[in-house]
Amino acid sequence: MYDLLVVGAGPYGLSIASHGAAAGLNVRVFGRPMASWRDHMPRGMFLKSEPWASNLSDPEARWRLDVYCAGRGTEARHGRPIPLEMFADYGLWFARNAAPPVDERMVTRVAPRTGGFEVTTEDGETVRGRTVALAIGVLPFVEIPAALRGLSPDLVSHSSHHADLDRFKGRDVTVIGGGQAALETAALLAEQGSRVRVLVRADRLCWNDVPPPWERPWWQSLRSPHSGLGPGWRNWFYSERPGLYRRLAEPTRARIAATALGPAGAWWVRERVENGVQVLLDREITEARATAGGVRLDTAGRGGGVGTLETEHVITATGFTATRERLGLLAEEVRGTLVTGADGAPEVGRDFESSYPGLFMAGLITAAGFGPAMRFVHGAGFTAGTLVRGVRRRLRSGPAGWTIPAGRTESAPDTVRS
């Protein structure tokens, strides 16, 4: 029986596995490494976060993004966006060098068993572990506006459904949303020859500014420090002090997690949108129906204006909603007992353990507990170290006869698996 089964092999899952193995735990990690970046984002995208805020986490901080880039003759520089493909390759490099071997099968079910849990893989094998960490990313939590949910996937899709956008060359596409995913998707569509427009519920687009220089006068840094979520003291608190964030009142935490860092486009995509994409502001879809040529959308604005447009396909870039009910891989006897917060997500304790003993959670689903950083790669470092300490505490409180690993003392191997 394993000490820890990690379900998910993205930045959070790989980071947890790395910390767990270094702590001496017998760890097994499941999932296609970096699947969201490799399989669900179109070519040509860039990472919105700064390179230094996009590291996966190992205990010795050896396998950083800048180290990977330097080994390939390039530089991870502040203020220079990292291509998506490079970040995905970095994650694979991290998996080879800093984590236990990854079992690339998907897990379809997590169920309780005497002394822990049993996970079932896509081919029917069962594996047992004393504890489980769910690091399943965002894909189970895709959010599509209610007016569009009844339409065929041939007509409506989510931005995370596309590894490339080639199928839309020369076609008319409407993108829903005002955040980075919507705006960058629209820019890529326009640049490949699609006829594209963006429907935005707000009355204006928001754009992130060019980040201030990394080296600057001390008084500027004091007034607006750099952080993993952007400059400013509020962002610094969200990104660098998630343990303190958790001490806020639960309604306050849920509100901040839902509203902080709202939809905005990166500074480097602004010109591409403004020069090539039609943007329709103050438009919310009230009704959608299939037509002979695609989809007819009825819209309304807060100012009372109404409109109609027809398009061949709708791509919704309307985010993700992490709730208990969407954790379909959990057996009902586990899922049904999870205590939830105001946002419907399972509550987690100080070390990311859910209300079901031995079941830990990571990533987006913990944002209401530990803050907006959990929506980004930057949160993986705090999560991995804290969660693994929690696993060790849970093992210490387990049945008599359980062996508690002492932790690894030797240095990480010097051999780089490229």
N, C-alpha and C positions, 0 to 999 in steps of 0.2 A: 504494500500500500504506500502510495506517495504521500509526502507531507503536504504538498501544495500542487493543485492542478490549476493551471492558468488557462482560461478560455479566452482566446484572442491573441493575435500576434502582431498588433500594431505597436505604436510607440509606447503605450501604457503597458501592454502585455509583455513586450520584450524587456522593458525596463524592470518590471516586477520580477520577471524570471531571472534577470541578471542579478538583482539584489538578493533574491531568494537563494540562488545557487551560491553566491558569495557568503551568505549567512550559514551555509552548511545544510540547507534544506534539500530534500530529495524532491526535485521539481520536474513536472512534465508540462509542457506548453503546447497548446493546440491552435491551429489556424494557419491560413496562408499569410506569410509575413508581408506586412505593409499592403494588405489587400485593398484598402480604401484608396490609397494613392496609386497603386498599380492598375486597378481594375475599374475604378469609379470616378476618375477625374480625367478630363480630356488632355491630350498632348498640347503643349504650349502654355499651360498654366504655370504660375509662379507661387511660391510660398509667401503668404502675406506677412508672417512674423519675421523678425530679424534673425539672421543666421545664428547669433549667439543665444537666442531664445528658443532655438529649435533643436536642441540636443536631446537625444535619448539619454537615459540615465544609467550609468554603471557606478558602483560604489567608489571607484578610484578616479572617476571622470576622465578616463583614458580614451574612450571611444567617442569623441566629440565630432560634430559636423566639421569644424575647422580642420581637425586632424585628417579626416577623410578627404576633404577638398585639397589640402596641401599635398597629400599623397598622390593626387591625380593632376597636379600641376596647376591648380587654380586656387583662388583665395575666397574664403567666406568673409565678405567685407560688410561692415555696418552700412546700411543704406543702400545695399545692392541686393535686389530680390534673388532668391535661389530658385532655379527651375525645378518644377515638380519632379521631373525624371531624376534629377540629381539627388533630391531628398529621398525618393523611394529607393534609389541605389544605396544611399547612405544607410537607410534602415536595414537593408539586406546585409550590408557589410557589418553593421552592429550585431545583427543576429548571428552571423558566422563567428564573430570574435568575442562577444561579451555575454552571450546567453547560452543556455543548454540547447542541444539540438531540438529543432522545432518539428513536431508532428503536424504535417500540413493538412490533415483531415479536419473537417468541420465537426464541431460538437452539435448534436441535435437535441440532447436532453441532459439535464442535470437533476438528479433525484437523490433524496436522502437514503442512506444505508447505515446499518449499525456501525458506529465508530467514525462516521464521516459521510462521504458522498460517493455517488457513482455517476460517471459521465458516459454517455453513449455517443459514439462517433457515427459519421454518415454511412459507414459500411457495416454498422451493427455491433462493433466491438465495444465492450464495456471496460472502463478503467476506474479504479477506486482511489480515493484520496481522503486524507483527514480533513483538509480544508480546500476551498475553491475560491479563486479570484476571478470575477467576471470583468473582463476588459474588452468588451465587444464593440467598442467604438460607437459610431453614430448611425450606421446603416439600419439597425432594427427600428429606429425612431423617426424615420422619414415622415415629414409633415406635408400633406397636399391639401390645399383649400377645399372646404366642404363642397363648394359648387362644382368642383371638377372630379370628385372622387368616383362618380359613377361611369365615367367615360373610359373607353378602351385605352390600354397602354400604347396602342398605335397612334393615338391622338394626344395623350397627356402623359408626360413622364416627369420625373424629378431630376434635378441637375446631377445628383449622385448616381444616376442610372447610366451615365455615358462615359465610356473609356475613350471615345472619340466622337467627333461631331460630323464626320464625313457624310453620314446618311442625309444630312440636312443641306448639303450644297445645292444652291439654286432654288431652295424651297422657302416658303414664307413661314417664319417662326415667331411666336410671341413668348417672351420670357417674363415670368412673374416674380417680382421682388426687387428690393433696392439695396441689397448687400453685395459683398464682394463676389459671391458665387454667381449671382444674377448678372452683375455688370461685366465680369470677366468672361462669362459664357457668351453674353451678347456680343462682346468685342471680338471674340474668336469666331463666332458665327458670321459677323459682318465681314471679317477679314478673309473668310473663305468663300464669300460670294452669296451668302444667304440674305434674304430680305428679312430684317429683324427689327423688332421693337421691344421695348421694356415697359411693362405696366407697373407703376409704383403706387402704393397706397398713400404714402406721404405726399405733401405738397412741394417737397424739394428733395434733391439727393444730398447725402452727406459724404464728404470726402476726407480721408485721413491726410494730414499734412506730411510733407517730407520730414523725416525724423531729424532732430537737431544733431549736430556733429557729436561723435563719440567723445572727442577731446574738446573741451570748452572751458571758459572761465568758471571757477569754483562757485561763484554766486549764481550762475545760470543753472548749474547742476543742483545746487541747493534749492533753488526755486522750483525746478521741474526735473526731478531725477529720472534717469532712464529706468525702465522696468521691462519685464517680459511681455507686458501688454501695452507698451507705449509709454511716453513720458508723462510725468505728473504724479503727485503724491497719492491720489486716489488709485490710479492704476498700479502704483508701486505696492500699496497695501493689498490690493486684490491678488497680485501675482507673487509677491514675495513673503506674505504673511498669511497663508491660508489657514494655519492653525489658530491664529487670532481671529480671523474672519468667522470661524466656526463658533466663536463665543458670542456672536451677535444673536439677538432674538430671532427665532425661527421665521416669523413673518418678514422681518427685515432682510434676512438672508435670501429668502425665496424671491422677494421683490427685486433685490439687487441682481441676483442671478438672471432674472428674466428681462431686466431693462438695461443693465450696464452694457457698455460697448455695443450699442444698437447697430442696425444696418448701416454700413459705410463702405465706400470703395477705397482701395489703395490709391495713393497719389500717382503711382506709375501707370494706372489703367485709365485715368481720367481723360487724357487727351484722346485716347483710342475710342472711348465711348462718345465723347462730345463731337468728334469728327465723323463718326460712322454709324451711330445708333440713334434711332428715333426713341425718345423718352416721353412717355405719357404719364404725367403726374396726377395725383389725386384721383386714382382710378381703382376701384375695387370690384371684383367680379361678383355679380349677383346671380347670374344664371349662365349655364353653358350647355350646349346641345350639339350633337353630331350633325353634320351636313354632308352633302355629296362631296364637297371639296375639303372637308376637314372639321373645323370647330367654329361655332358662332358664340361669341362672348358678349353678354350684356353687362355693362359696367355702370357704376354710380359713384359720384364723388361726395365728399362731406359738404360741399357747397350746394348740393342739390342737382348738379348736372348729371345727365345720363347719356349713355352712348352705346353703340354696337359696333363690333368689328368681326371680321372673319379671318381665319388663319388656318394654315395646314396642320400645324402642330403647336402645342403649348408645352413649354418647359417651366416647371415650377422650381424656383430657388427660394423656397419659403422655410428653410431650416428644418429643425428636428425637435421633437417633443419627447423627452425621456420619461416614461411612466411605467409603473409596475406592470400594467396590463400588457405592455409590449414586450415583456421579457418572456416570450413564448417558449424558450428552451428550458425554463424552469418548470419542474413538475408542480402541479397545482398545490400539493401539500406543502411546498416551499413558498411558491409565489403568493398563494392566498393568505399566508400568515405574515407577510412582510408589512411592517408599519411604514406608512407613507407620510410625507409632509404635505404642505399646502399645494404644492405643484404636482402632486400625484406620483412623484418619484420616491423610491424607497429611502428611508432615512438611514444614515450611516453614523457610527460612533466616531470617536476621536482617531481611531486607527483604520477607518474605512470598513469596519465590520457591520453588516446589516443586523437587523433584529433577529435574523435566523442564525444561531451560533455556528461559526465556522464558515459562513458565506460572506465573502468580501467583495466590494465593488470598486470600480475605478473608471475615470473618464467623465464624459458628459453627464452621466446619471448621478454623479456626486456634486454637481455644480451648486445646487441649493445648499449643500452642507459645507463646502469648502471654497466656494466662490467661482467667479468667471474664469479663472486660470484653468479650471478643470475642463473647459471647452477647447483648450489648445494644447499643443505638444508641451509647452513650458510647464504645465502642471504635473508632468510625468515624474519629474525628479522628486518632488515632495511626496507624491503619492507612493512611489515605489518604496522608498525608505521607510515611510510611516506604516504602510500596509504590511510589509514584511515583519516589522517589529510587532505588529498586531497578531500576525500569524504565529509568531513564536510565543506570544503570551497565551494565545488560544491553545497551542500545543502543551504548554505547561499546565494548563487547567484541564487537560484531557484525562482519559482513563489511566489508572495506574498501569505501568508497564510501557507507556509510550516513551520512546527515546527522543530527547530534545537535543537537536544538533548544537554543538558548541560554537559553530561559526568557523569560517575559513580564515586561516592566518597567513597562508602563503601568498606571495604576490601573484597577480594575474600573469598568464603566459605572455612571453615576449613575441611569440610567433603571430604574425598577422595573416589571417585567412582571407585573402583577397578574392 
